[in-house]
Amino acid sequence: MFSRAAFRAAQPLKRAAISSRSYATEPAKKGTNPLVFGAGAAAVGGAGYYFFATPQGKSVAQQAEKKIASGPAKEAFTGGDQGFISLLLEDVEIINHNTKKFRFKLPEDDMVSGLKVASALLTKFKDAGAEKPVLRPYTPTSDEDTRGYLELIVKKYPNGPMSTHMHDMVPGQRLDFKGPLPKYAWETNKHQHIALIAGGTGITPMYQLARGIFNNPEDKTKVTLVFGNISEEDILLKREFEDLENTYPQRFRAFYVLDNPPKEWAGGKGFITKDLLKTVLPEPKSDNIKVFVCGPPGLYKAVSGAKVSPKDQGELTGILQELGYSKDQVYKF
């Protein structure tokens, strides 16, 4: 989540010596630079794109998530009038000072979640004595074809009843889920180029979308990510995006912006600005593009304007409107 000062005023951005909208034309070479996420330094510092590679980088599709071999799988969540399903919490992993990864067991070992790209699940719990239950949608970070479990990455917010409840949970407890909640229906090669503008935990639907694209060998969509956070440790799914950048340098590029960067930070500093987006996003007049936005209220206000409801995207305002994008070219998660 961005700090309150995150969108005060934009600072001038130097134009890249090489067009920042173009992609690398050669596969990434192996190297030892650990700052794979520093690819965004080109546009922010005025030096063009760079794609750093770590030895033996692997794509998201190659990661070692436990899956049961082939065959048709039953879907745990089928939508409609199915209602809520109680899932057992199997494992909790600490990601950083305020974020945890939760693994929930599906009703059967051979089941998949039933989610499609892009969709989410609704969680529910009710405190004793409370009049109404707490409801909160989350986008799982596990693959849609993962069998037996699903994973959520959840950041704890001071006044967030669901995130606080989940952070207090321990393995062996249960949480109610319902879904899928359809978001943006993705089809192979639906767009030639998409841009993902995210802040904080708004990265999870973006990761679901990017992962679905790069897990499909038939999908040739190009993807640009712009991801803003407060500090370096707040960058969620950093390793997963590094793997994508190493594996698909001709189709994926990432730019990271920090409110409070460390001294040695090579990426963007401050916040997501009009100049940055003008430099790195596909041209609004390009053929068949789509820009996705997800994050805290301040990000929506500055970049695209807020959506009115799940069924009403609202008017397009902010930076994207100023840059010439149309309402039809933008989707707000």
N, C-alpha and C positions, 0 to 999 in steps of 0.2 A: 504494500500500500504506500502511496506517496505521502510525504509530509505536507502540512498546510502550505508551506512555502514553495511547494513543487511547481506551481504554475504561476508564479508572480510575473515574470517578464522574460521574454526570449532574448538570448544573447546571440550576436551575429555568428554565423557559421561559415568557415572558409569552404569554398567550393573545391571539390576534389580535382586533382590534376587529370585523373582519368575518369571518364563517365561512371558514376557510381551506380547507374542503372544496368550496366552490362555485367555479364557473368564471366568467371574464369573459363578459359577455353581448354585448359589442360587439367588432368586430374591432380589433386593435391599431392605434393611430395612429402615423404616422411620427414619429420623433424623432431626436435626435442623441446620446442617452446611450449610450456604448459598453458599459456594464455590463449587457448583456442577461442575463448569468448572475446578476445581482443580484435576480432575481425571488424568490429564496428569502428575501430579507431580511424580507419581510412576516411570515412565520410566526416567524422567529427573533427579530425585533425587536418584534413585536407591533403591526404596522401594516397587515395585510391583504395581498392579492396585488397585484402590479403586473406589467404586461406591457410591457416596453420594446421598442421596435422600431427597427431600424436602417434607413436609407433603402434601399428596393428590396430588402428581405429576400426570399430565395428558399427554397422548400421543398427538402427533400432530393431529391425527385423531379426538381427542375429543375436540379440541379447538373451541371456540365459534365464528366461522365465520358464518355470516348470509347466509343461503342457503334456497332456495325455495324447498318445498317437491317434491318428486319423479316424475317420468315421463321422457320420452325422452326429451333431451334439444337440441335446435338448437345451432350450433357452429358459433361464430362471425367470426373467421378466418378460412378460408378453403384452403388457399394457391393457387397455380396455378396462373391464371391471374386475381385473385380477385382485386389486387391493394391495395392502402392504404385506411384505414378507419379512420375517424376523431372521436376521443373519448373525451368526456367531463371529465375534472378533477373535481371530487366531493369533495375530501378531501386531506389535506396535514398534515402529522404528523412529527414533528422534532424528530429524533432518537438521534443524538449527534451534536457536533459542526460543522460537515460538511456532514451529512447524513440525508436524509428525506425519508419518505414513502409516495408514491403517490397512491391514489385510483382513477382509471378511470372507468367511467360508460360504460358498454357495450351497444350496440344499443337497445337491448331489455332486460327487467328485467329477463326473463326466459332463457336467453342465457348463455352458458359457453364459455370460450375463444376459445376452439378448439385445445389447445396445448396438446401435448403428452409428456411423459417423454422419453428422454430429448429433449427439443426444446426451442426456444426463439422467441422474436418478434423484428422487426426492427422499430425503431422510426425515424421520419423525421420532420424537420422544416427548414424554409428558411428565413433568415433575409432580410428585405427590401433592395434592391440594390445589394444583393449578387448574384453571377453568378450561384453558385451551392448550393443545399440544404445540410444540415448536416444530416448524417445518423449514427445511433448507435444502435447495438443490445443490448437488455436487457432480462434477464430471470425473469419472474414474480415470486413473492414469495407466491401468493395466490394459493390455491388448483386448480387443473385442473377441478374439478367438481363444483367449486364455481360459482353460478349463479348471473348474473347481474353486476358484476364488476371484475376488475383485479387490483392487487397491484404490484408496483415496489418499490424496495429499491435502492436509487441512491445516491452515494457519489459525492460531488462536487469537481472537480479537477481544480486547478488554470488555466490551459490551455485547459480545456475541454469544447468545445462549447456547446455540448448537455447537459452535466450535469449542466453547468452554466445557460443555458436557462430554464431547468426544475426547478432549484432551484429558479428562478425568477418568476415562474408561480404561480398563485393563483386560488382557486376554481372558476369555471365558464369559464375558458379558455380551449382550445382544443389542442390536439396533434395528429399527424398522426401516425398510426401503420400499419404494414403489417406482415403477417406470415401465419402459423408457419414456423420458420427456423429450420429444423431438425438438431439435433446434434447426440446424441448416442441413437439409438433405444433400449429401455429397454423392456425386456420380463420377466415375473415372473420366478424367480430362474435362470436367465440367467447365473449368476456366483454364486459360493458358498460363496465367500468372496470378497468384494471390499474395496479399500482404497481411501480416498478423501484427496488430498493434496492441500490446498488453501491458498491464501493470499488476504487480503482486500476484495473488492467486488467480487472477484472470488469465494466467498462462495455461491452465489445465485444459480448457476446450481448444485452445490453439495447438497444444501438444497432441491432443486426440486427432485433430484434423491433419496436422503435419505427419503424424505417425501413420495414419490411414493411407495417406498419399504415397509415402515412401515404402510402405509395406507391400504396395501393389506394383508389380513390375510393369503392368500395362499403363500405369498413370505417369505421365510425363510433365505434370504441372510444375512450374517454377514457384518457389516460396521465399518470401522475404519476411524476416521477423525483426520487429523493433520492440524491445522489452525493457521497461523502466522499473527500477527498484530503489529502495533507500540505501542499502549497503550491499557489498559483494556477497555476504552470506545469505542474503535474501533472494538471490537468484535461484529459483527452483528449477529442477530438471536440467541444470546446466550441463551435466555430463551427457545426457541424452541428446541435447541439441549439438554438443560438440561432436558426437558420433555422426550425426546427420551431416554436419558441415564437412567433416573429414571424408565421408563416403560419397557425398553428392555435391562437390564444389561447383559444378556447372548448373545446379538447380536450386541450391539452398544457400542462403546467406543470413547471418544474424548480427544485430547491432544491440549493444547493451548500454544503458544509460543509468548512472547512479547519482542519487541525491548527495550521498556522503561517500565518495570514492576513497579508497586507500591511496597513499602517496604514489605508489607504483602503478596505479590503474591506467591501462592503455585505451580503455573504451571511452564512451561518452560521459560527460560530466554535467550535472545539473538536472535537466529534465528533458522530456521529449518536446522538441520545438518545431515550428513551421519550417525552418530552414533544413533541419534534419530530414523531415518527412519529404520535403520537396526534392532533396538530394537522393534518397534511397528508394522511394516507392516507385512502382511503375507509373508511367505518365497516365493522367486521367483520360487522355484520348487514345490510349493503347487499346488494341482489340481484346475483348473478352477478359477483363480483369475483375477482381473482387477484393475489397479491403474489409477485414474483420477487426472489430474492436471489442476488448473486454478488460475491465479493471475497476478501480474505485471511482466514485462519483466525479472526483476532480479530473480524472483522465477523460471520461466521457464529455464533461463540460468543455474541456479545452480542445479535444480532438474531433468529436463528432456530434455532440449533443446527446442527451440521454434518450433512451427508449421509454415509451409511455407504459407499455405492458408487454408481456410475452407475445401478444399478437399484434402489437402496434409499435413499429420501429421508431415512430416520431419523426420529426423533421431533421434533416441533416444541417448541422451548424458547425461552428468551430473551424479548426485548421483545415480539415478535409474539404469543407464547403469553400473556404477561401482559396484552396489550391485548384478548384475546378472539378472536383469529383461530384457525381450525381448521386441522388438518394439511392437509386437502383444499384450503384456500384459498391455500396457500403452495407455491411450487416453487423448489428450490435448484439453480442451475446448477452 
